[in-house]
Amino acid sequence: MRYIAVFDHFLRRDHRDQITRTAEKLGISVTFCTTVDDLPEGERARYEALYGNPAPEILHLFPNLKWVCVSSAGVDRYVDDAIYPNPGVVLSNSTGSYGVTISEHILMMALMLLRQMPVFQAAAREHVWHGPLPTRSIYGSSITMLGTGDIGTAFARRAKALGAACVTGVRRSVKAADPSFDRIITFEGLNEVLPGTDILVSALPHTAETVGVISRERMALLPEGAILINVGRGTAVDQEALMDNLRSGHLAGAALDVMVPEPLPADHPMWSTPNLLLTPHISGNMSLGHTCDVDVDLFCEDLERFAHGLPLLRAVDRKRGY
């Protein structure tokens, strides 16, 4: 008998039943737990795989660990080789689960900014009946999407369905991508497209290459009135430069679901920066049932491959961070 542990922070009963059925037909026993303390110290050596979001600092407690599947798309907490009991442990993520929920969040934020919702919300708080303001639309807009994976593709499809004139995908290579992207460029060409970008969106992971990619210099290249949305990692954006550009009016608005630090301190100046929408890293997570369903489906798919010694479909290169 082989053993895996599932750190159960979001599963419904039907999800647990699905995982159990999949494991049993493979000769695998599943233990559902909340924390590592639910797994007796003397039994931890038998677990070969962990699923969920186990605390990185507990991974070394499993001496025979072979696979960690995190239920998130981001893996930056899990890339340090030092947290693993041996260098052969395979890390995988749940990319493919979050396209629907995060792309809808991006759309929501884009429409709120384009239709001046921060102004109307501020007026409503003061009980003021504000008159009409000029608004803009996704229809006819030029969008630059940093990251063309599951999230970037899901958003590109929705943006094109709403009539976006051009969606440019930015990635490490110019290999073929979803047809919802009008063109694909590498980061070397980003500066050339920014002056024609109405909406700049980032869904980038945290890697050495992505830190500060949306710099003060690049914000200056955006046309006056552009908007910025970040749902990837906060380290991609120069936050001081963003606040300056919002206060000056060069940028019409921005929306951050990720920032540095998290949680954002109560006295941080971003809370009071004009035309800045802040959400507490909730665009993904497991708040949407569809996300949970797909996440479990993807884990079960890779669990079968793990049991048969096949390469995992969502394995992560820890050195690259994705």
ChimeraX attribute file (.defattr): number of C-alpha atoms within 10 A of each C-alpha:
attribute: neighborCount
match mode: 1-to-1
recipient: residues
	/A:1	8
	/A:2	15
	/A:3	17
	/A:4	21
	/A:5	23
	/A:6	21
	/A:7	21
	/A:8	17
	/A:9	15
	/A:10	14
	/A:11	19
	/A:12	13
	/A:13	9
	/A:14	10
	/A:15	16
	/A:16	17
	/A:17	12
	/A:18	14
	/A:19	18
	/A:20	18
	/A:21	15
	/A:22	19
	/A:23	20
	/A:24	13
	/A:25	10
	/A:26	16
	/A:27	12
	/A:28	17
	/A:29	17
	/A:30	21
	/A:31	17
	/A:32	17
	/A:33	15
	/A:34	15
	/A:35	15
	/A:36	16
	/A:37	8
	/A:38	11
	/A:39	15
	/A:40	9
	/A:41	11
	/A:42	7
	/A:43	9
	/A:44	18
	/A:45	14
	/A:46	16
	/A:47	21
	/A:48	18
	/A:49	23
	/A:50	23
	/A:51	21
	/A:52	24
	/A:53	21
	/A:54	22
	/A:55	12
	/A:56	14
	/A:57	12
	/A:58	13
	/A:59	19
	/A:60	14
	/A:61	15
	/A:62	20
	/A:63	15
	/A:64	16
	/A:65	23
	/A:66	19
	/A:67	21
	/A:68	24
	/A:69	25
	/A:70	22
	/A:71	27
	/A:72	19
	/A:73	22
	/A:74	18
	/A:75	22
	/A:76	15
	/A:77	13
	/A:78	23
	/A:79	19
	/A:80	12
	/A:81	13
	/A:82	13
	/A:83	16
	/A:84	23
	/A:85	17
	/A:86	16
	/A:87	10
	/A:88	11
	/A:89	16
	/A:90	19
	/A:91	22
	/A:92	26
	/A:93	25
	/A:94	24
	/A:95	22
	/A:96	18
	/A:97	26
	/A:98	25
	/A:99	19
	/A:100	19
	/A:101	22
	/A:102	25
	/A:103	25
	/A:104	18
	/A:105	19
	/A:106	25
	/A:107	16
	/A:108	11
	/A:109	24
	/A:110	23
	/A:111	16
	/A:112	18
	/A:113	26
	/A:114	20
	/A:115	16
	/A:116	19
	/A:117	17
	/A:118	17
	/A:119	15
	/A:120	18
	/A:121	13
	/A:122	13
	/A:123	14
	/A:124	12
	/A:125	8
	/A:126	9
	/A:127	9
	/A:128	11
	/A:129	9
	/A:130	12
	/A:131	7
	/A:132	8
	/A:133	11
	/A:134	7
	/A:135	12
	/A:136	13
	/A:137	14
	/A:138	20
	/A:139	14
	/A:140	14
	/A:141	20
	/A:142	21
	/A:143	28
	/A:144	27
	/A:145	26
	/A:146	26
	/A:147	19
	/A:148	23
	/A:149	18
	/A:150	20
	/A:151	27
	/A:152	25
	/A:153	22
	/A:154	21
	/A:155	26
	/A:156	27
	/A:157	17
	/A:158	16
	/A:159	24
	/A:160	20
	/A:161	12
	/A:162	14
	/A:163	13
	/A:164	18
	/A:165	14
	/A:166	20
	/A:167	23
	/A:168	22
	/A:169	28
	/A:170	25
	/A:171	20
	/A:172	14
	/A:173	11
	/A:174	13
	/A:175	9
	/A:176	9
	/A:177	15
	/A:178	17
	/A:179	11
	/A:180	19
	/A:181	23
	/A:182	15
	/A:183	16
	/A:184	23
	/A:185	17
	/A:186	14
	/A:187	18
	/A:188	11
	/A:189	11
	/A:190	18
	/A:191	14
	/A:192	11
	/A:193	16
	/A:194	21
	/A:195	16
	/A:196	16
	/A:197	24
	/A:198	21
	/A:199	24
	/A:200	22
	/A:201	23
	/A:202	26
	/A:203	23
	/A:204	28
	/A:205	22
	/A:206	20
	/A:207	16
	/A:208	13
	/A:209	13
	/A:210	16
	/A:211	17
	/A:212	15
	/A:213	19
	/A:214	21
	/A:215	17
	/A:216	17
	/A:217	12
	/A:218	16
	/A:219	24
	/A:220	15
	/A:221	16
	/A:222	22
	/A:223	17
	/A:224	16
	/A:225	16
	/A:226	24
	/A:227	27
	/A:228	27
	/A:229	26
	/A:230	23
	/A:231	26
	/A:232	26
	/A:233	23
	/A:234	24
	/A:235	22
	/A:236	26
	/A:237	26
	/A:238	20
	/A:239	19
	/A:240	12
	/A:241	17
	/A:242	23
	/A:243	21
	/A:244	14
	/A:245	19
	/A:246	19
	/A:247	16
	/A:248	11
	/A:249	15
	/A:250	18
	/A:251	23
	/A:252	22
	/A:253	29
	/A:254	26
	/A:255	21
	/A:256	25
	/A:257	22
	/A:258	24
	/A:259	23
	/A:260	14
	/A:261	10
	/A:262	10
	/A:263	10
	/A:264	15
	/A:265	11
	/A:266	8
	/A:267	8
	/A:268	10
	/A:269	11
	/A:270	19
	/A:271	13
	/A:272	11
	/A:273	17
	/A:274	17
	/A:275	22
	/A:276	22
	/A:277	20
	/A:278	17
	/A:279	13
	/A:280	12
	/A:281	17
	/A:282	14
	/A:283	21
	/A:284	21
	/A:285	17
	/A:286	20
	/A:287	12
	/A:288	13
	/A:289	13
	/A:290	13
	/A:291	22
	/A:292	20
	/A:293	16
	/A:294	16
	/A:295	26
	/A:296	21
	/A:297	17
	/A:298	19
	/A:299	24
	/A:300	18
	/A:301	14
	/A:302	20
	/A:303	24
	/A:304	16
	/A:305	14
	/A:306	17
	/A:307	13
	/A:308	10
	/A:309	9
	/A:310	11
	/A:311	11
	/A:312	19
	/A:313	16
	/A:314	18
	/A:315	18
	/A:316	18
	/A:317	13
	/A:318	16
	/A:319	11
	/A:320	12
	/A:321	17
	/A:322	21
